[in-house]
């Protein structure tokens, strides 16, 4: 396991450097600039602003200066929200987005994996049809449809939960957004768990164990479930990163001050440091979560550990 972890960790820094380089090149080569929206700015004032923020230097010089600052944990100042640094903006929004994503992942795991196991064990035409119908519905409805529906039912008609806003330390403001994010993921986990467990239960070693008289419950929990969870563990790494970093629509629907708004607004305003900071944070989260998924796969399958 240690060798597997070291191999995966050794690949993180080169991958992150590629992400930083490509993101830097794409956003700088895009048309427009951070000061295009300024009204009545003379060319001399714009040139002074670009010189102040180092945008007048050659692109390779800007890139090297950015890498040097990044090595010290400095994402630079925001070009549009000039009272804040990028690090301050990320520190404001990331805890909310991370809490929302991690709670959604936990809820999806608690609901999706047991549902997939039950669907694989209690097979019948009616159960198969129900699972397929629920899965198709859950995968087809996007979050910007599920969120308003939940807000309409639980917030407006029943008046159980708030439909928008945020108060620090108040969990009820997170319930509807978490449920909105968790439902499609729980459906995907249930489908994946069911298909994987059915495949493992048809494996020769499982049939041999059943022929030796091993009980069904022990057969599933001791012999079949661990290899069946291998595709689930592989899926959870990128899925968790997607839920944490891709909750922009849910944050917008429920009025949560997360990090998604900074990425979109920064891209619209050509706020180079803010967009780069968000991309780097998202990249680090994705790489770390994929690392955890690889380690979980190595724990579940010895062939991956020793391969």
C-alpha positions in Angstrom: 0.0 0.0 0.0 2.9 2.4 0.8 4.4 1.9 -2.7 1.1 2.5 -4.3 0.7 5.7 -2.3 4.2 6.9 -3.1 3.7 6.2 -6.8 0.4 8.2 -6.9 1.8 11.1 -4.8 4.9 11.4 -7.1 2.5 12.0 -10.0 0.6 14.8 -8.3 3.0 17.7 -8.7 3.7 17.2 -12.5 -0.1 16.9 -13.0 -0.7 20.0 -11.1 2.0 21.9 -13.0 0.3 20.9 -16.3 -3.1 22.1 -14.9 -1.6 25.4 -13.9 0.3 25.9 -17.2 -2.7 25.1 -19.4 -5.1 27.2 -17.4 -2.7 30.1 -17.4 -2.3 29.9 -21.2 -6.0 29.5 -21.9 -7.2 32.4 -19.8 -4.4 34.8 -21.0 -5.0 34.0 -24.6 -8.8 34.4 -24.4 -10.1 37.7 -26.0 -10.7 40.6 -23.7 -9.0 41.9 -20.6 -9.8 42.6 -17.0 -10.1 46.4 -17.5 -12.3 46.3 -20.7 -15.4 47.0 -18.6 -14.1 50.2 -17.1 -16.0 53.1 -18.4 -14.2 56.1 -19.7 -10.7 54.8 -19.0 -8.1 56.4 -21.2 -5.3 54.4 -22.8 -2.8 55.9 -20.4 -4.8 54.9 -17.3 -5.3 51.4 -18.7 -1.6 51.1 -19.4 -0.8 52.2 -15.8 -3.3 49.6 -14.4 -1.7 46.8 -16.5 1.8 47.9 -15.4 0.6 48.0 -11.8 -0.6 44.4 -11.9 2.3 43.1 -14.1 0.1 42.5 -17.2 2.3 44.6 -19.4 5.2 42.2 -19.2 5.8 39.3 -21.6 3.6 36.3 -21.1 6.5 34.0 -20.1 7.7 36.5 -17.5 4.1 36.7 -16.0 4.0 32.9 -15.9 7.3 32.6 -14.0 6.3 35.3 -11.6 3.0 33.6 -11.0 4.8 30.2 -10.3 7.2 31.9 -7.9 4.3 33.5 -6.0 2.3 30.3 -6.1 5.2 28.4 -4.5 4.8 30.7 -1.4 1.0 30.2 -1.3 0.2 33.6 -2.8 -2.6 33.6 -5.4 -2.3 37.3 -5.9 -4.9 40.1 -5.7 -8.3 40.0 -7.3 -8.3 42.4 -10.3 -12.0 43.3 -10.0 -12.8 42.8 -6.3 -9.9 45.0 -5.3 -10.5 45.0 -1.5 -9.8 41.3 -1.3 -7.0 38.9 -2.3 -7.8 35.7 -4.1 -6.9 33.7 -1.0 -9.4 35.7 1.1 -12.2 35.1 -1.4 -11.5 31.3 -1.5 -11.3 31.2 2.3 -14.8 32.7 2.4 -16.5 30.4 -0.1 -14.7 27.1 0.0 -15.8 25.9 3.5 -19.5 26.3 2.4 -18.9 24.5 -0.9 -16.9 21.7 0.8 -19.4 21.2 3.6 -22.2 21.0 1.0 -20.3 18.5 -1.2 -19.1 16.3 1.6 -22.6 16.1 3.2 -24.1 15.2 -0.2 -21.5 12.5 -0.7 -22.2 11.0 2.8 -25.9 11.0 2.2 -25.5 9.5 -1.3 -23.3 6.7 0.2 -25.7 6.0 3.0 -28.6 5.7 0.6 -27.1 4.5 -2.7 -24.9 1.6 -1.7 -27.5 -0.2 0.6 -30.1 0.4 -2.1 -27.9 -1.2 -4.7 -27.1 -4.2 -2.5 -30.9 -4.7 -1.8 -31.7 -4.4 -5.5 -29.0 -7.0 -6.4 -30.2 -9.5 -3.7 -34.0 -9.1 -3.9 -34.3 -9.7 -7.7 -37.7 -9.8 -9.3 -39.3 -8.4 -12.5 -41.1 -5.7 -10.5 -38.0 -4.8 -8.5 -35.8 -4.6 -11.7 -38.4 -2.4 -13.4 -38.7 -0.1 -10.3 -34.9 0.2 -10.0 -34.5 1.0 -13.7 -37.4 3.6 -13.7 -36.0 5.3 -10.5 -32.5 5.3 -11.9 -33.6 6.7 -15.3 -35.6 9.5 -13.5 -32.8 10.3 -11.1 -30.2 10.5 -13.9 -32.4 12.5 -16.3 -33.5 15.3 -13.9 -30.8 17.9 -13.6 -30.1 19.7 -10.3 -31.7 22.9 -11.5 -34.9 21.0 -11.8 -34.6 18.9 -8.6 -33.7 22.0 -6.5 -36.7 24.2 -7.3 -39.0 21.2 -6.9 -37.7 20.4 -3.4 -37.9 24.1 -2.5 -41.5 24.3 -3.8 -42.6 21.3 -1.8 -40.6 21.6 1.5 -40.1 25.3 1.5 -43.2 26.9 0.1 -46.1 24.4 0.5 -45.0 22.6 3.7 -42.9 25.5 5.1 -40.5 23.0 6.8 -37.2 24.4 5.5 -35.9 27.7 4.2 -35.7 27.9 0.4 -32.7 30.2 0.2 -30.1 32.1 2.1 -27.4 31.1 4.6 -26.7 31.5 8.3 -23.4 30.2 9.6 -23.9 27.2 12.0 -27.5 26.6 10.9 -27.9 23.2 9.4 -31.4 23.6 8.1 -30.2 25.9 5.3 -28.1 23.0 4.0 -30.7 20.3 4.0 -32.4 21.1 0.6 -29.1 21.8 -1.2 -27.5 18.6 0.1 -30.5 16.6 -0.9 -30.5 18.2 -4.4 -26.8 17.2 -4.9 -27.1 13.8 -3.3 -30.1 12.4 -5.2 -28.5 11.9 -8.6 -25.3 10.6 -7.0 -27.2 8.2 -4.9 -29.0 6.8 -8.0 -25.7 6.4 -9.8 -24.1 4.6 -6.8 -27.1 2.3 -6.5 -26.9 1.3 -10.2 -23.2 0.8 -10.0 -23.4 -1.2 -6.8 -26.2 -3.4 -8.1 -24.5 -4.2 -11.4 -21.1 -4.9 -9.8 -22.6 -7.1 -7.1 -24.6 -9.1 -9.6 -21.5 -9.7 -11.6 -19.5 -10.8 -8.6 -22.3 -13.1 -7.4 -22.0 -15.0 -10.8 -18.3 -15.5 -10.4 -17.1 -19.1 -10.1 -15.6 -18.7 -6.6 -18.9 -17.4 -5.3 -20.8 -20.3 -6.8 -18.2 -22.7 -5.3 -18.7 -21.1 -1.9 -22.4 -21.4 -2.2 -22.1 -25.0 -3.1 -20.1 -25.7 0.0 -23.1 -24.5 2.1 -22.0 -21.0 3.1 -25.0 -18.9 4.1 -26.1 -16.2 1.7 -25.5 -13.4 4.2 -22.0 -14.5 5.0 -21.4 -15.1 1.3 -22.3 -11.5 0.5 -20.6 -9.8 3.4 -17.4 -11.9 3.5 -16.8 -12.8 -0.1 -18.8 -10.8 -2.6 -19.2 -7.2 -1.3 -15.5 -6.2 -1.1 -14.7 -6.9 -4.8 -18.1 -5.5 -5.8 -17.3 -2.2 -4.2 -14.1 -1.7 -6.3 -16.0 0.1 -9.2 -17.8 2.2 -6.6 -14.5 3.3 -5.0 -13.1 4.2 -8.5 -16.2 6.2 -9.2 -16.2 8.1 -5.9 -13.0 10.0 -6.4 -14.0 12.0 -9.5 -17.6 12.1 -8.3 -16.7 13.7 -5.0 -14.6 16.2 -6.7 -17.4 17.0 -9.1 -19.9 17.4 -6.3 -17.6 19.7 -4.3 -16.5 21.8 -7.2 -19.6 21.5 -9.5 -22.3 22.8 -7.1 -22.6 26.2 -8.8 -26.2 25.6 -9.9 -27.3 24.4 -6.5 -25.5 27.3 -4.8 -27.2 29.8 -7.2 -30.7 28.2 -6.7 -30.5 28.3 -2.9 -28.5 31.5 -2.6 -25.4 30.0 -0.9 -22.2 32.1 -0.8 -20.0 29.3 -2.1 -17.0 29.3 -4.5 -18.9 28.6 -7.7 -19.9 32.3 -8.1 -16.3 33.4 -7.9 -15.2 31.2 -10.8 -18.1 32.2 -13.1 -17.8 35.9 -12.2 -14.1 35.8 -12.5 -14.3 34.3 -16.0 -16.8 36.9 -17.1 -14.6 39.8 -15.7 -11.4 38.3 -17.0 -10.1 38.3 -13.4 -7.1 36.3 -14.1 -5.8 35.7 -10.5 -9.3 34.7 -9.2 -9.9 32.2 -12.0 -6.4 30.8 -11.7 -6.9 30.5 -7.9 -10.2 28.7 -8.3 -8.8 26.3 -10.9 -5.8 25.4 -8.8 -7.9 24.8 -5.7 -10.3 22.6 -7.7 -7.4 20.8 -9.3 -5.8 20.1 -6.0 -9.1 18.8 -4.6 -9.6 16.6 -7.6 -6.1 15.1 -7.4 -6.3 14.4 -3.7 -9.7 12.8 -4.0 -8.5 10.6 -6.9 -5.5 9.7 -4.7 -7.9 8.6 -1.9 -9.9 6.6 -4.5 -6.8 4.9 -5.8 -5.8 3.9 -2.2 -9.3 2.6 -1.5 -9.1 0.5 -4.7 -5.7 -0.8 -3.6 -7.1 -1.8 -0.2 -10.1 -3.5 -1.8 -8.0 -5.3 -4.5 -4.5 -6.7 -3.6 -3.7 -7.0 -7.3 -3.8 -3.2 -7.6 -1.5 -2.9 -4.5 1.1 -5.2 -5.8 0.7 -4.5 -9.6 
